């Protein structure tokens, strides 16, 4: 596993330099194609943690599962704890740029880069999927928007909404410097940022999620449908929040082992082959 330090000039975006060092942990399966190089997809993984920390349960173990299916995987440890928006988004965009620039090195198809996020990491992944062409990203990172484009997003029980009645307020509070600024709150509500530039999306959630209400995924799917963006969504009847792979490999207790919800991985891998 190789660790890459992600460099961002935060001052170009009017941000204070982060006191954290964002990193990518690269998990690359061997190329076993006897006929020559095999061009594969890449998955950029954004762990959850309420923009307060990066959950280990939603990081490397997930990457190994997708690497086992042949994908080059990159786990992003991004800046957290009230690092003002768009600090973590810039780091995510810089990671996409790094992956695309190094596609040849990792035998990656540069047109098959997916971003996958859990909970608050799902918000970060959705932000990347919807805001990849924004000027704050392209100007800060000094590149064309196409370098930052993601070709698909995978959102796992994501924080999407900023409505205080339906969001995970702790995530929004950590994300925004002024959480009560209505204009800023509206901007980071990702169901309102969906456009024709949004890539195909895979969503899953548990109906009984008590931390991030299922409406976050339902409203997002409705917006995707309105804009005619292809998507697949799975709502599992129970399981709560923070299941990760929903099996023993990522469980911190029996409550994280939910066989029905664990089906999301196979469903997702099948969906990825269609994108």
Backbone bond lengths (Angstrom), bond angles and torsions (degrees), N, CA, C in turn:
res aa  C-N    CA-C-N  psi(-1)  N-CA   C-N-CA  omega(-1)  CA-C   N-CA-C  phi
1 X - - - 1.466 - - 1.529 108.81 -
2 X 1.300 116.44 125.13 1.462 122.77 -179.21 1.527 109.54 -101.67
3 X 1.328 116.71 137.12 1.464 121.27 177.57 1.521 109.16 -107.67
4 X 1.331 115.37 128.14 1.463 122.91 -179.22 1.527 108.91 -114.38
5 X 1.306 118.28 131.76 1.462 122.11 173.62 1.522 109.28 -85.63
6 X 1.324 116.18 129.17 1.458 122.22 -179.35 1.522 109.52 -93.14
7 X 1.323 116.17 123.37 1.461 121.39 -177.37 1.538 110.07 -101.35
8 X 1.320 116.18 129.80 1.465 122.45 177.73 1.524 108.44 -137.46
9 X 1.326 116.63 133.92 1.467 121.08 173.53 1.526 107.77 -89.60
10 X 1.318 116.20 86.59 1.461 121.41 -173.86 1.526 112.41 -60.70
11 X 1.314 117.44 -31.08 1.464 120.33 -176.18 1.530 111.76 -63.05
12 X 1.334 117.26 -28.47 1.468 119.90 177.36 1.526 111.87 -62.23
13 X 1.309 116.42 -24.33 1.462 121.27 179.07 1.525 111.67 -100.68
14 X 1.325 116.79 9.95 1.459 120.67 179.86 1.509 113.39 74.46
15 X 1.342 116.72 25.47 1.454 121.81 -178.52 1.518 110.55 -111.60
16 X 1.317 115.00 153.55 1.452 119.72 172.92 1.524 108.89 -74.57
17 X 1.333 117.71 144.51 1.469 119.12 177.04 1.522 110.73 -56.46
18 X 1.320 115.61 140.19 1.456 119.81 178.99 1.521 109.63 -73.34
19 X 1.341 115.97 141.59 1.460 119.78 174.36 1.520 110.96 -87.84
20 X 1.332 115.87 5.62 1.453 121.28 175.32 1.528 108.37 -109.34
21 X 1.308 117.32 153.49 1.458 121.35 177.86 1.522 108.77 -106.90
22 X 1.345 116.49 103.56 1.464 117.89 177.49 1.523 110.95 -64.80
23 X 1.326 115.22 138.57 1.458 119.82 -178.07 1.518 110.85 -134.71
24 X 1.323 114.63 155.96 1.463 123.01 170.90 1.517 107.84 -113.80
25 X 1.315 116.39 124.02 1.453 120.88 169.07 1.522 107.87 -94.79
26 X 1.312 116.27 118.12 1.466 122.11 -173.03 1.527 109.95 -98.74
27 X 1.306 116.17 122.53 1.464 122.47 178.15 1.522 107.11 -120.76
28 X 1.313 115.32 103.63 1.462 121.30 -170.80 1.525 109.34 -116.12
29 X 1.332 118.29 116.17 1.466 119.01 178.10 1.521 110.72 -69.26
30 X 1.328 117.47 153.61 1.471 119.66 179.23 1.521 111.18 -65.62
31 X 1.315 115.06 149.36 1.467 120.57 176.42 1.521 107.42 -87.48
32 X 1.332 115.91 109.88 1.464 120.68 -173.54 1.524 113.18 -108.25
33 X 1.319 116.66 12.38 1.459 119.54 -179.28 1.531 109.63 -72.41
34 X 1.331 117.58 114.06 1.463 121.32 -177.48 1.526 112.58 -67.30
35 X 1.316 117.11 -19.17 1.465 120.90 -177.17 1.525 112.21 -87.90
36 X 1.311 117.17 -2.75 1.457 119.54 -178.86 1.512 111.45 135.61
37 X 1.303 118.34 -162.23 1.454 123.06 -175.94 1.522 110.59 -68.56
38 X 1.303 115.48 141.26 1.464 121.53 178.97 1.533 108.43 -110.57
39 X 1.301 116.45 117.39 1.457 120.98 -179.73 1.524 108.91 -85.44
40 X 1.301 115.87 120.14 1.457 121.55 -172.17 1.517 111.56 -122.22
41 X 1.310 115.09 166.85 1.449 120.18 175.30 1.520 111.33 -78.27
42 X 1.325 115.42 164.52 1.464 122.06 177.30 1.522 109.25 -123.91
43 X 1.332 115.26 147.75 1.467 121.27 178.28 1.526 108.75 -126.33
44 X 1.325 116.10 119.42 1.458 123.03 174.54 1.523 107.49 -96.28
45 X 1.335 117.30 117.41 1.463 122.21 -172.27 1.520 110.54 -104.84
46 X 1.340 115.34 126.69 1.465 122.60 178.52 1.527 108.39 -112.19
47 X 1.335 118.73 102.56 1.465 120.28 179.15 1.522 111.16 -62.28
48 X 1.320 115.19 157.24 1.458 120.19 174.39 1.520 111.44 -85.10
49 X 1.329 114.40 -168.76 1.466 119.85 -179.34 1.510 112.97 138.02
50 X 1.327 117.09 18.20 1.463 120.73 174.93 1.517 114.78 67.08
51 X 1.339 117.95 23.86 1.466 122.20 -171.67 1.528 110.71 54.91
52 X 1.340 115.62 25.52 1.459 122.24 179.48 1.525 110.90 -113.14
53 X 1.330 116.05 -29.59 1.462 123.38 175.77 1.519 107.28 -160.92
54 X 1.319 116.85 171.15 1.467 121.71 176.30 1.526 108.19 -107.90
55 X 1.319 115.93 115.66 1.456 121.89 -173.27 1.522 112.23 -68.28
56 X 1.322 117.00 124.87 1.458 120.90 176.36 1.528 111.62 -64.66
57 X 1.318 117.18 -28.44 1.466 121.09 -178.41 1.532 112.25 -69.90
58 X 1.321 116.68 -16.22 1.467 120.58 -177.17 1.529 111.16 -117.81
59 X 1.324 115.17 32.17 1.464 120.15 -172.62 1.529 111.85 -124.62
60 X 1.315 116.89 -109.03 1.473 120.49 -170.46 1.528 113.27 -62.70
61 X 1.332 118.59 -36.79 1.462 118.99 -179.99 1.524 110.84 -61.81
62 X 1.324 116.05 -38.03 1.466 120.31 175.22 1.523 110.17 -64.23
63 X 1.323 115.93 -42.62 1.466 120.38 179.83 1.523 111.10 -59.97
64 X 1.329 117.29 -42.79 1.460 119.79 179.54 1.529 111.37 -62.54
65 X 1.328 117.33 -34.99 1.459 119.95 178.84 1.536 110.83 -64.42
66 X 1.321 116.35 -44.03 1.458 119.69 -179.08 1.532 110.77 -75.84
67 X 1.330 117.05 -32.32 1.463 119.68 174.93 1.521 110.35 -63.47
68 X 1.330 116.49 -34.67 1.447 120.84 177.83 1.517 112.77 -63.58
69 X 1.326 115.51 -22.29 1.466 120.81 176.43 1.526 111.82 -92.39
70 X 1.339 116.76 5.59 1.456 120.52 173.84 1.507 116.59 100.78
71 X 1.338 118.23 6.37 1.456 121.35 -178.68 1.527 110.96 -93.99
72 X 1.325 115.91 141.37 1.466 120.92 169.47 1.530 107.40 -75.54
73 X 1.324 116.78 126.17 1.463 120.12 -172.36 1.530 111.48 -119.51
74 X 1.329 114.28 144.18 1.456 121.77 -176.77 1.529 107.85 -136.79
75 X 1.322 116.91 119.46 1.467 121.54 179.80 1.521 108.49 -98.11
76 X 1.319 116.27 120.79 1.463 121.56 -178.74 1.521 110.21 -95.19
77 X 1.319 116.11 119.57 1.464 122.04 169.74 1.529 106.35 -98.05
78 X 1.322 115.35 100.51 1.463 121.84 -171.22 1.526 111.25 -100.26
79 X 1.325 116.27 167.03 1.459 121.86 -178.42 1.524 110.30 -68.63
80 X 1.321 115.43 138.00 1.464 121.40 -176.86 1.530 109.52 -136.14
81 X 1.316 116.07 -176.87 1.465 125.88 178.70 1.529 111.23 63.66
82 X 1.320 114.65 77.88 1.459 122.76 174.72 1.521 112.89 55.93
83 X 1.330 116.31 39.24 1.466 121.05 169.52 1.521 106.35 -85.99
84 X 1.303 116.39 111.66 1.466 122.31 -167.31 1.531 112.83 -57.42
85 X 1.323 114.82 134.65 1.461 121.43 173.97 1.530 109.20 -54.27
86 X 1.356 119.41 133.57 1.467 127.48 10.56 1.530 114.50 -106.46
87 X 1.329 118.86 44.44 1.459 121.08 -177.04 1.528 112.06 -53.57
88 X 1.334 116.78 -56.32 1.462 119.70 -177.01 1.521 111.64 -67.72
89 X 1.321 117.37 -31.30 1.469 120.42 178.18 1.526 110.39 -66.68
90 X 1.323 117.74 -39.85 1.461 120.53 175.80 1.528 110.92 -61.02
91 X 1.315 116.15 -39.98 1.470 119.90 178.58 1.517 111.31 -66.51
92 X 1.319 116.20 -38.34 1.463 120.30 177.44 1.526 110.24 -65.81
93 X 1.326 116.42 -43.88 1.466 120.58 179.09 1.529 110.82 -63.84
94 X 1.330 116.75 -40.71 1.468 120.30 177.70 1.524 110.69 -62.86
95 X 1.330 116.44 -31.80 1.464 120.63 177.89 1.520 111.03 -69.62
96 X 1.325 116.91 -42.81 1.468 120.29 176.20 1.525 109.53 -60.44
97 X 1.320 115.98 -43.65 1.468 120.76 178.62 1.534 110.50 -59.37
98 X 1.331 116.52 -44.34 1.462 120.06 179.71 1.530 110.91 -61.69
99 X 1.321 116.23 -45.14 1.468 120.19 -178.78 1.524 110.51 -61.87
100 X 1.320 116.52 -45.12 1.475 119.45 -178.39 1.527 111.04 -67.95
101 X 1.316 117.16 -39.55 1.467 120.21 179.08 1.535 111.57 -66.11
102 X 1.325 116.71 -26.96 1.465 121.08 -177.96 1.523 112.15 -107.78
103 X 1.323 116.04 21.69 1.463 120.07 -177.86 1.522 111.71 -57.59
104 X 1.307 117.31 -41.79 1.461 120.52 -178.56 1.529 111.15 -64.72
105 X 1.317 116.08 -40.77 1.469 120.71 -179.73 1.524 111.62 -60.96
106 X 1.333 116.74 -39.24 1.466 121.23 -176.09 1.534 113.21 -98.77
107 X 1.332 117.10 8.66 1.472 121.45 -178.33 1.528 111.81 57.21
108 X 1.330 115.19 44.59 1.464 121.69 -177.51 1.522 110.05 -103.37
109 X 1.320 115.31 139.31 1.461 121.14 169.47 1.529 106.65 -76.82
110 X 1.330 119.67 112.78 1.467 121.26 -175.65 1.524 113.65 -66.30
111 X 1.324 117.16 -8.01 1.455 120.84 177.19 1.525 112.33 -101.44
112 X 1.350 116.01 14.70 1.465 120.25 178.28 1.529 109.57 -136.33
113 X 1.330 115.18 58.19 1.460 121.07 177.85 1.530 108.54 -105.00
114 X 1.330 116.18 118.93 1.464 122.88 -179.29 1.523 109.66 -105.82
115 X 1.326 116.11 147.77 1.454 120.94 171.01 1.520 107.32 -115.11
116 X 1.328 116.41 131.66 1.463 123.16 -175.66 1.519 108.05 -125.87
117 X 1.329 116.47 130.55 1.460 119.36 -179.19 1.510 112.89 -142.64
118 X 1.335 114.84 148.47 1.458 122.87 178.49 1.522 109.92 -111.07
119 X 1.321 117.89 132.86 1.461 123.09 172.44 1.533 111.03 54.29
120 X 1.343 118.85 -117.63 1.469 119.43 175.98 1.520 110.77 -63.98
121 X 1.334 117.13 -32.26 1.459 119.88 172.60 1.518 111.48 -64.50
122 X 1.341 116.16 -27.06 1.459 120.41 173.14 1.516 111.43 -68.11
123 X 1.332 116.11 -34.64 1.464 119.23 174.02 1.517 110.43 -65.18
124 X 1.328 116.37 -42.18 1.462 120.24 178.19 1.529 110.46 -63.00
125 X 1.327 117.26 -43.18 1.467 120.81 178.61 1.525 111.23 -64.16
126 X 1.331 116.97 -40.92 1.463 120.12 177.97 1.527 110.94 -66.77
127 X 1.333 116.50 -36.22 1.465 120.06 176.67 1.521 110.30 -62.98
128 X 1.326 116.65 -41.75 1.459 120.96 178.13 1.528 110.45 -64.34
129 X 1.325 116.64 -40.30 1.458 121.02 -178.51 1.523 112.47 -66.37
130 X 1.327 116.73 -30.59 1.462 120.23 -174.79 1.522 114.44 -101.48
131 X 1.324 117.43 -25.96 1.464 120.67 -172.33 1.525 112.91 -112.27
132 X 1.344 117.77 13.60 1.467 120.65 -173.80 1.523 113.23 -60.15
133 X 1.323 117.85 -24.95 1.469 119.85 -177.81 1.522 112.84 -96.99
134 X 1.335 118.18 6.31 1.462 120.30 -176.19 1.523 111.17 -68.66
135 X 1.311 115.61 147.12 1.470 120.70 -174.98 1.522 112.33 -64.76
136 X 1.333 118.53 -31.53 1.462 119.53 -179.09 1.530 110.43 -62.78
137 X 1.321 117.17 -31.64 1.461 120.29 178.07 1.522 111.05 -78.09
138 X 1.330 116.66 -49.90 1.470 119.51 -176.04 1.520 111.71 -65.99
139 X 1.320 117.90 -40.45 1.463 120.49 -178.83 1.524 111.75 -71.75
140 X 1.323 117.33 -39.48 1.460 119.90 179.64 1.525 111.15 -67.60
141 X 1.327 116.02 -39.63 1.469 120.14 -176.32 1.521 112.56 -92.39
142 X 1.345 117.18 -4.97 1.459 121.55 174.61 1.519 113.96 62.26
143 X 1.323 116.18 49.28 1.464 119.21 -178.29 1.518 110.03 -149.19
144 X 1.338 115.36 166.83 1.452 121.00 173.75 1.529 109.54 -73.03
145 X 1.328 115.33 153.60 1.464 120.00 -178.95 1.523 112.09 -58.96
146 X 1.332 117.74 -34.54 1.465 120.34 -176.96 1.528 111.96 -60.49
147 X 1.333 117.81 -24.72 1.459 120.31 177.05 1.522 111.79 -68.26
148 X 1.323 116.74 -22.98 1.462 121.60 -174.64 1.521 112.88 -103.39
149 X 1.303 117.02 -1.80 1.463 121.00 -175.98 1.528 110.77 -68.71
150 X 1.329 115.96 132.38 1.461 119.97 170.94 1.522 107.91 -100.30
151 X 1.331 115.71 144.89 1.458 120.70 -173.31 1.520 113.44 -94.89
152 X 1.314 115.86 -8.17 1.455 121.10 175.99 1.513 109.71 -169.46
153 X 1.329 117.10 151.23 1.464 120.54 177.83 1.523 109.50 -126.39
154 X 1.336 114.79 144.20 1.462 122.96 -179.75 1.514 106.64 -124.80
155 X 1.323 116.40 111.77 1.463 121.73 -171.29 1.521 109.32 -114.95
156 X 1.323 115.69 115.65 1.458 123.01 -174.40 1.530 109.14 -107.67
157 X 1.306 116.76 115.80 1.469 124.60 -172.95 1.530 110.82 33.87
158 X 1.346 117.27 58.34 1.466 121.21 -170.24 1.523 114.53 -78.26
159 X 1.317 115.51 147.43 1.466 121.60 162.72 1.532 105.94 -76.27
160 X 1.303 117.15 120.06 1.470 122.46 -179.19 1.512 111.12 -121.36
161 X 1.321 116.23 -46.81 1.460 122.60 -171.84 1.525 111.57 -86.15
162 X 1.326 115.86 152.15 1.465 120.44 172.86 1.527 111.89 -109.59
163 X 1.317 117.55 -1.46 1.460 122.76 175.82 1.530 108.77 -58.37
164 X 1.344 118.97 120.95 1.467 120.78 -177.16 1.524 113.75 -56.07
165 X 1.324 117.23 -24.33 1.464 120.66 -179.27 1.522 112.24 -76.32
166 X 1.333 117.34 -21.30 1.463 120.35 -170.89 1.524 114.45 -127.50
167 X 1.314 117.86 -9.18 1.462 120.13 -176.31 1.521 111.46 -88.35
168 X 1.322 115.97 178.10 1.457 122.32 165.05 1.523 105.76 -97.25
169 X 1.306 116.17 99.61 1.457 121.09 -168.28 1.526 112.93 -60.97
170 X 1.334 116.54 -32.51 1.453 118.36 178.73 1.514 112.67 -61.88
171 X 1.331 116.91 -37.46 1.467 120.46 178.19 1.522 110.87 -64.69
172 X 1.331 116.55 -44.95 1.468 120.64 -178.90 1.525 110.37 -66.21
173 X 1.340 116.27 -39.44 1.465 119.84 179.24 1.519 111.34 -62.77
174 X 1.337 117.26 -39.66 1.456 120.43 178.60 1.522 112.31 -72.83
175 X 1.334 116.25 -30.54 1.463 120.84 -176.54 1.523 112.49 -74.10
176 X 1.327 116.03 -38.98 1.464 120.84 -171.44 1.524 111.27 -106.39
177 X 1.301 115.33 138.56 1.465 119.70 175.77 1.523 110.27 -70.39
178 X 1.344 115.80 -36.51 1.468 120.68 179.46 1.529 107.06 -123.05
179 X 1.330 116.39 84.84 1.458 119.81 -171.18 1.525 113.28 -66.03
180 X 1.318 117.78 -17.42 1.455 119.87 -179.34 1.526 113.09 -95.33
181 X 1.340 116.94 5.22 1.455 121.42 175.00 1.529 107.56 -73.54
182 X 1.336 118.39 107.33 1.466 120.00 -173.72 1.515 113.38 -61.56
183 X 1.337 117.76 -34.72 1.462 119.73 -179.74 1.529 111.22 -67.12
184 X 1.322 116.49 -41.82 1.459 120.40 179.81 1.520 111.16 -69.81
185 X 1.333 116.07 -41.36 1.474 119.23 177.30 1.519 110.45 -60.21
186 X 1.311 117.11 -41.62 1.465 120.80 -179.85 1.517 110.35 -64.21
187 X 1.329 117.28 -37.34 1.461 121.08 -176.57 1.520 111.33 -66.01
188 X 1.330 118.36 -36.36 1.461 120.37 -176.19 1.530 112.44 -91.16
189 X 1.328 116.93 8.90 1.465 120.56 173.91 1.520 107.05 -85.43
190 X 1.322 116.86 102.62 1.461 121.22 -163.25 1.529 114.69 -70.04
191 X 1.320 118.67 -20.95 1.472 118.05 176.22 1.525 110.89 -66.25
192 X 1.337 116.68 -19.17 1.463 121.20 178.84 1.522 112.60 -91.05
193 X 1.314 117.39 -5.88 1.465 121.45 -179.10 1.534 112.80 -102.88
194 X 1.317 117.34 -1.73 1.467 120.44 178.43 1.524 109.43 -64.69
195 X 1.335 116.43 137.83 1.461 122.09 179.15 1.518 108.50 -149.69
196 X 1.312 115.76 -174.86 1.464 119.98 177.57 1.523 111.74 -65.25
197 X 1.335 118.00 -13.53 1.468 121.81 178.88 1.529 112.79 -87.46
198 X 1.324 117.31 -7.20 1.455 121.42 180.00 1.528 109.92 -71.34
199 X 1.328 118.67 132.22 1.466 120.20 -177.85 1.525 112.20 -79.98
200 X 1.335 117.75 168.12 1.467 121.23 173.34 1.521 110.69 -52.27
201 X 1.335 116.02 147.05 1.464 120.69 -169.33 1.517 111.43 -135.93
202 X 1.334 115.71 141.35 1.460 123.68 171.65 1.521 107.15 -113.95
203 X 1.320 116.81 128.29 1.463 122.82 -177.70 1.524 110.33 -125.20
204 X 1.340 116.33 141.77 1.469 118.04 166.33 1.514 110.01 -147.03
205 X 1.322 114.58 152.81 1.463 121.65 -173.98 1.526 107.07 -159.49
206 X 1.320 117.05 160.98 1.460 121.87 171.60 1.528 108.99 -104.18
207 X 1.324 115.48 136.70 1.463 120.40 -175.36 1.523 112.19 -62.56
208 X 1.346 116.88 -26.67 1.462 119.82 -176.66 1.518 113.17 -100.49
209 X 1.339 117.28 20.68 1.467 121.51 -179.05 1.528 109.58 -60.80
210 X 1.334 115.98 115.93 1.455 120.10 -178.35 1.516 114.24 -93.68
211 X 1.335 117.47 -6.09 1.458 121.24 -179.80 1.520 111.67 -99.42
212 X 1.323 116.31 -47.88 1.465 123.18 176.51 1.525 106.77 -121.86
213 X 1.327 118.46 100.22 1.468 120.40 -174.78 1.521 113.09 -53.80
214 X 1.331 115.14 145.92 1.460 121.41 -177.73 1.522 112.03 -59.24
215 X 1.336 117.60 -21.49 1.465 120.62 177.23 1.525 111.99 -56.42
216 X 1.332 117.89 -26.67 1.463 120.09 178.14 1.523 110.95 -57.70
217 X 1.321 117.19 -45.69 1.464 120.55 177.63 1.521 111.79 -74.86
218 X 1.331 116.86 -38.51 1.465 120.04 -177.85 1.529 111.30 -64.09
219 X 1.326 116.87 -44.36 1.461 119.76 179.46 1.526 110.96 -66.06
220 X 1.336 115.91 -37.66 1.462 119.61 179.80 1.528 110.23 -66.24
221 X 1.323 116.55 -43.11 1.465 120.05 178.31 1.524 110.94 -61.78
222 X 1.316 116.61 -38.57 1.461 120.27 177.78 1.523 110.96 -62.15
223 X 1.329 116.75 -40.45 1.456 120.68 178.57 1.524 110.96 -67.95
224 X 1.328 117.24 -40.49 1.463 120.42 175.69 1.527 110.51 -59.42
225 X 1.320 115.96 -44.14 1.462 120.29 179.66 1.532 111.34 -62.83
226 X 1.318 116.29 -42.50 1.460 120.96 179.47 1.516 111.60 -59.37
227 X 1.331 116.70 -36.26 1.469 121.30 -178.22 1.523 112.73 -95.42
228 X 1.350 115.49 7.75 1.476 121.89 176.16 1.536 112.11 60.70
229 X 1.333 115.97 37.37 1.460 121.15 175.08 1.529 107.98 -91.28
230 X 1.327 118.76 125.48 1.464 120.05 179.20 1.531 111.27 -59.77
231 X 1.330 116.31 136.96 1.462 119.44 177.73 1.523 110.23 -153.49
232 X 1.321 114.41 158.79 1.460 122.88 171.74 1.512 107.19 -128.99
233 X 1.336 117.27 134.38 1.457 120.60 -178.11 1.522 110.06 -133.59
234 X 1.335 115.07 139.74 1.465 121.66 176.00 1.527 108.43 -127.07
235 X 1.317 116.08 123.25 1.461 121.87 174.70 1.523 106.67 -111.03
236 X 1.337 116.03 114.02 1.457 120.65 -179.18 1.526 109.42 -90.92
237 X 1.335 118.08 144.93 1.466 120.12 -170.20 1.519 115.22 -65.15
238 X 1.327 117.23 -30.79 1.463 118.65 178.93 1.524 109.57 -155.14
239 X 1.319 115.52 166.00 1.462 121.22 -178.30 1.511 112.80 145.57
240 X 1.340 116.36 -16.15 1.455 119.16 178.18 1.522 112.74 70.91
241 X 1.310 116.19 -142.38 1.463 122.09 -173.59 1.528 110.33 -120.10
242 X 1.329 115.85 154.09 1.458 121.49 170.44 1.514 115.03 75.55
243 X 1.324 118.04 32.65 1.458 120.55 -176.01 1.522 113.83 -74.20
244 X 1.319 118.30 -22.86 1.461 122.26 -173.70 1.524 109.24 55.40
245 X 1.331 119.20 -120.02 1.462 120.87 -179.78 1.527 112.15 -80.15
246 X 1.327 116.44 -7.77 1.469 123.12 175.41 1.526 113.01 64.99
247 X 1.338 116.99 21.07 1.454 120.22 175.61 1.528 109.37 -132.58
248 X 1.322 116.65 -174.87 1.456 120.38 -173.19 1.531 113.24 -63.75
249 X 1.337 117.67 -23.89 1.465 120.45 -175.86 1.523 112.82 -65.46
250 X 1.331 118.06 -25.91 1.464 120.64 -179.13 1.529 112.46 -123.45
251 X 1.338 117.29 8.12 1.462 120.40 -175.50 1.525 111.60 -80.40
252 X 1.334 115.84 138.04 1.456 120.45 170.19 1.523 110.44 -100.53
253 X 1.324 116.22 -1.14 1.460 123.34 177.55 1.513 108.98 -171.97
254 X 1.327 116.26 168.87 1.459 119.95 -177.93 1.525 112.49 -60.15
255 X 1.338 117.00 -25.27 1.462 120.21 -179.24 1.522 112.54 -66.90
256 X 1.324 117.48 -16.51 1.463 121.09 177.52 1.529 112.79 -90.92
257 X 1.320 117.40 2.05 1.464 121.50 179.14 1.523 107.99 -103.86
258 X 1.309 115.76 101.66 1.465 122.17 -175.85 1.530 107.64 -131.44
259 X 1.345 118.06 93.12 1.467 120.85 -173.29 1.521 114.39 -53.26
260 X 1.309 117.86 -38.95 1.470 119.20 -179.63 1.521 110.47 -63.48
261 X 1.330 117.17 -46.79 1.465 120.14 -179.82 1.519 111.43 -68.35
262 X 1.342 117.63 -28.52 1.463 120.69 179.45 1.524 111.97 -63.56
263 X 1.309 116.98 -15.03 1.466 120.53 177.29 1.525 112.34 -65.52
264 X 1.337 116.75 -13.16 1.464 118.72 -176.11 1.525 112.13 -60.69
265 X 1.322 117.47 -32.52 1.465 119.52 -176.64 1.523 110.55 -64.55
266 X 1.327 117.20 -50.52 1.456 120.48 178.79 1.511 112.34 -62.42
267 X 1.334 116.05 -40.30 1.465 120.09 178.33 1.530 110.16 -63.42
268 X 1.317 115.99 -40.32 1.456 120.67 -179.55 1.519 111.43 -66.39
269 X 1.327 117.04 -45.16 1.460 120.35 179.93 1.528 110.82 -61.97
270 X 1.316 117.33 -38.46 1.469 119.95 176.48 1.519 110.64 -64.34
271 X 1.328 115.91 -41.83 1.469 120.19 179.03 1.515 110.87 -63.34
272 X 1.324 117.24 -41.31 1.477 120.64 -177.70 1.519 111.83 -59.95
273 X 1.310 117.13 -31.68 1.464 119.89 179.27 1.525 112.47 -69.60
274 X 1.339 116.81 -13.94 1.467 120.18 179.52 1.516 113.13 -94.40
275 X 1.330 116.57 -9.68 1.468 120.92 -174.77 1.530 110.33 -89.45
